[in-house]
Amino acid sequence: FAAVPDGLPPSEADASQDMGALLSSMEALVPHLRSLVSGLLPPASCVISDVEHVLYGSKEMGIPCVTFWTTSAFAFMASQQLQRLVDMGIVPLKEAEQLRNGYLDDTVLDWVPGMPSDIRLRDFPSFVRTTDPDDAILKIILNAMACHRTTPSAIIFHTFDEIDREAMAAMSTILPPSYAVGPLPLLLGQVSGGGVVDTTLEPDLSRVNHACLEWLNGKRPDSVLYVSFGSIATLTSSQLVEFAWGLANSKMDFLWVIRDDLVSDGDGPAAAVLPPEFLEETKARSHVTSWCPQEAVLRHKATGAFLTQCGWNSVLESLGAGVPMLCWPFGADQYTNARYACSEWRVGLEIGGDVKRGEVEAAVKEVMEGDKGKEMKRLAMEWKEKAAMAALPGGPSWVNLEKVVNEVLTVAPGSCKE
């Protein structure tokens, strides 16, 4: 492994990423990338990235470049429509009131190829939720989408055909050759032959506490709600307390990941915001930790459901484990992922953005014990089987991975798309 500086100041090892600063710093990587790549022996035959500046830089160096897109194909398709939404005058929004008055729900975009005909503006990635014509993040995404249409010789999506077939088919007319290769953890399990993977390398941004797995070992099958809002999402202190009392009042066992910086309006660790009465009420049926090995937790027999912000990795891991979801999208593609989980695949139940303890309590009870929860579990298990089949040798994702290796990554230097 080799690293290039991102130009950002040092931060704590477990600190969440400032996505605005990170995205804005990407262009500064290119000179360092040039220096790194020019010194490689044997010379680089291909550069794989999801950063448009890196793709442009690779093309300028005459090295084939491939996009690896780590969210779903359908969310990528939604983002590809942003320029049209700008041209139509829909984005940016005319006024902040449109964020609250039902406009996002009432605006149906029935013309988007490869997406449901009743998809709404509220189901699009959060970049549409701006009133600023000079919104920096929106501009970054617009530029990125244009780059991925024209610059790479191929695009690899972390998804699988069964779940993203319509979007993949629709994008075949506007993108370079595209390949659905996922879920990657399942493919890795096949490639490694069931145990050759270096276990000293863990795909985590923070230090993992494995004690939660011991706690789960003492629980009944499907009896625990796993709660995690990922590595970037933040809550207000009020939202954290509402979630807490909703969990407490549900009377269910739960495993809750609370990052120290999960709360956006507090000075100390987020867990310190939890009321003492809540801790006393739930101490016999809860386990709170700062981070955990999520894939192992979701695959544990005790885990019955997942309260998630609906990041794409979390969604894929939940489907791959056959675990239904309670969806509380926070930003970016998570609104689109939540729409598909709840309405298209029917393995999810959405919780409103303003977070009320009564709604949380009812949703937890429904997914853990209700008839709808049982149906969600049945459908989630079907998706588990489909994901596993995609990653088997000879399955669609396996075949696509072989195509990527043999037809895309091994092309001769200098053949980057002009």
Secondary structure, 3 states (H helix, E strand, C coil): CCCCCCCCCCCCCCCCCCHHHHHHCHHHHHHHHHHHHHCCCCCCCCEEECCHHHHHHHHHCCCCEEEEECCCHHHHHHHHCHHHHHHCCCCCCCCHHHHCCCHHHHCECCCCCCCCCCCEHHHCCHHHCCCCCCCHHHHHHHHHHHHHHHCCCEEEECCCHHHHHHHHHHHCCCCCCEEECCCHHHHHHHHCCCCCCCCCCCCCCCCCCCHHHHHHHCCCCCCEEEEECCCCCCECHHHHHHHHHHHHHHCCEEEEECCCCCECCCCCCHHHHCCHHHHHHHCCCEEEECCCCHHHHHHCCCEEEEEECCCHHHHHHHHHHCCCEEECCCCCCHHHHHHHHHHHCCCEEECCCCCCHHHHHHHHHHHHHCHHHHHHHHHHHHHHHHHHHHHCCCCHHHHHHHHHHHHHCCCCCCCCCC
